[in-house]
């Protein structure tokens, strides 16, 4: 991604967090107020944005090493699918091709989000797993400014060889590993060089 674009986004998030009088107590359930994924044709990156109802705590952990606050994106680069399809793929009941999860599991160890593929049950003894998912295929630096989160992923790491025109996703938030009962979804057009998305 072009440096000027990154600087503009970071400055915007910083300004918004300074203007925001965050009165939410730290123990209040974490909620996603806004989300988005933006794909750029020049850099071949996908920029992810999250806005929470309060500043998320990605440092504290419980006795089981679970983050106080966390989030997870479910990504599909091969067309629209249901959230249940990801769990079926993890159980070996559906092809996991072109399915990924982006987890905040590394934010307390270097401010990195982790991208994992989906590994069916029969493969999980052979690969590193986390939260029941598959091996790491990419990592990305994550920027937090108050209630705002942004990070970028190389599209080449998640396209799985398919010539996709759109990136479909679901996103959820958790507290100490417990789902907050909020599931949001979205779609981002992926523009290829010399092509136009739908």
C-alpha positions in Angstrom: 0.0 0.0 0.0 1.3 3.5 -0.8 2.8 5.2 2.3 0.7 8.3 1.8 -2.5 6.3 2.0 -1.4 4.6 5.2 -0.4 7.9 6.8 -3.8 9.4 5.9 -5.7 6.5 7.4 -3.6 6.5 10.6 -4.0 10.2 11.1 -7.7 10.0 10.5 -8.1 7.2 13.1 -5.9 9.1 15.6 -7.9 12.3 15.2 -11.2 10.4 15.6 -10.0 8.7 18.8 -8.9 12.0 20.2 -12.3 13.5 19.5 -14.1 10.5 20.9 -14.9 10.9 24.7 -14.8 7.2 25.4 -16.9 6.7 28.5 -17.4 3.0 28.2 -15.9 1.1 31.2 -13.3 -1.5 30.4 -15.6 -4.4 31.4 -18.4 -3.4 29.1 -19.1 -6.1 26.4 -17.0 -5.4 23.3 -19.2 -4.5 20.2 -18.3 -3.8 16.6 -19.9 -0.5 15.6 -18.4 -0.4 12.1 -16.4 -2.6 9.8 -15.1 -2.7 6.2 -12.6 -4.2 3.8 -11.1 -2.2 1.0 -9.1 -3.7 -1.9 -6.7 -1.6 -3.9 -5.7 -2.4 -7.4 -2.3 -0.8 -7.3 -0.9 -2.4 -4.2 -2.8 -5.7 -4.4 -3.7 -5.4 -0.7 -6.9 -5.6 1.3 -7.2 -3.0 4.0 -9.3 -4.0 7.0 -11.1 -1.6 9.4 -12.9 -2.1 12.7 -14.5 0.4 15.0 -15.5 -0.8 18.5 -17.8 0.7 21.1 -14.7 1.1 23.4 -11.0 0.7 23.3 -10.3 -3.0 23.0 -7.9 -4.6 25.5 -5.5 -6.8 23.5 -2.9 -7.1 26.3 -4.7 -8.8 29.3 -5.1 -12.6 29.3 -6.8 -15.0 31.7 -5.4 -18.2 33.2 -5.9 -20.0 29.9 -4.0 -17.4 28.0 -7.1 -16.1 26.3 -7.2 -12.4 25.4 -9.5 -10.1 27.3 -10.8 -8.8 23.9 -10.3 -10.3 20.5 -11.8 -10.5 17.0 -11.8 -12.8 14.1 -12.5 -12.4 10.3 -13.7 -15.4 8.3 -12.6 -14.9 4.7 -13.8 -16.6 1.5 -12.1 -15.8 -1.9 -14.2 -18.2 -3.9 -17.7 -16.7 -3.6 -20.3 -16.2 -0.9 -20.7 -18.9 1.7 -22.3 -19.2 5.1 -20.5 -19.0 8.4 -21.5 -22.6 9.0 -19.5 -23.6 5.9 -16.2 -22.6 7.7 -17.0 -25.0 10.6 -18.0 -27.8 8.1 -14.7 -27.3 6.3 -12.8 -27.5 9.6 -14.7 -30.7 10.3 -13.7 -32.2 7.0 -17.2 -32.1 5.6 -16.5 -29.5 3.0 -13.6 -28.4 0.9 -11.5 -25.7 2.8 -10.1 -24.3 -0.4 -10.1 -20.5 -0.5 -11.3 -20.2 3.1 -9.2 -18.4 5.8 -9.5 -16.9 9.2 -7.8 -13.7 10.4 -7.3 -13.9 14.2 -6.1 -11.3 16.7 -4.3 -14.0 18.6 -0.9 -12.3 18.1 -1.8 -8.7 19.1 -0.4 -9.1 22.6 2.9 -10.4 21.1 4.0 -7.9 18.6 0.8 -6.2 17.4 0.4 -8.8 14.6 -2.8 -10.4 13.3 -2.5 -14.0 12.1 -4.0 -15.5 8.9 -4.7 -19.2 9.1 -6.0 -21.6 6.5 -8.7 -24.2 7.3 -7.3 -27.6 8.3 -9.8 -30.6 8.3 -9.8 -32.7 11.5 -7.7 -35.5 10.0 -4.9 -33.0 9.3 -4.9 -31.2 12.7 -2.4 -33.6 14.3 0.1 -32.7 11.5 -0.1 -28.9 11.5 0.0 -26.1 14.0 -3.5 -25.1 15.0 -5.2 -22.4 17.1 -8.8 -22.2 18.0 -9.4 -25.3 15.9 -8.1 -23.7 12.7 -5.2 -24.6 10.5 -1.6 -23.4 9.9 -0.4 -19.8 9.6 -0.2 -18.6 6.0 0.5 -14.9 6.7 0.9 -12.2 9.4 0.3 -8.5 9.3 1.1 -5.6 11.5 -2.0 -4.1 13.1 -2.6 -0.5 14.1 -4.8 0.4 17.1 -5.9 4.0 17.7 -8.4 4.1 20.5 -11.5 2.4 19.3 -10.1 2.0 15.8 -8.3 -1.0 14.3 -6.7 -1.2 10.8 -4.4 -3.7 9.1 -3.6 -4.7 5.6 -3.2 -8.2 4.0 -1.4 -9.2 0.8 -4.1 -10.5 -1.5 -1.6 -13.0 -2.9 -1.5 -14.8 0.5 -5.3 -15.4 0.6 -6.4 -15.9 -3.0 -5.4 -19.6 -3.1 -4.7 -19.5 -6.8 -8.3 -18.4 -7.7 -9.1 -15.5 -9.9 -11.6 -14.0 -7.5 -13.5 -10.8 -8.1 -14.7 -10.3 -4.6 -13.7 -11.0 -1.0 -16.5 -12.1 1.2 -16.2 -12.0 5.0 -17.8 -12.4 8.4 -16.4 -10.8 11.5 -17.0 -11.5 15.2 -15.7 -10.1 18.5 -15.0 -12.1 21.7 -14.2 -11.6 25.4 -11.9 -14.2 26.9 -12.8 -16.5 24.0 -16.5 -16.1 24.5 -18.5 -14.9 21.4 -20.4 -11.7 22.1 -23.4 -12.9 20.0 -22.7 -10.4 17.2 -21.8 -11.6 13.7 -21.4 -9.1 10.9 -20.7 -9.7 7.2 -19.5 -7.8 4.2 -18.1 -7.9 0.7 -15.2 -6.1 -1.0 -14.5 -5.9 -4.7 -11.1 -7.1 -5.7 -9.9 -5.2 -8.8 -7.3 -6.9 -10.9 -4.8 -5.2 -13.2 -6.6 -4.5 -16.5 -9.9 -5.9 -15.1 -13.0 -4.4 -13.4 -14.8 -6.1 -10.6 -18.6 -6.6 -10.7 
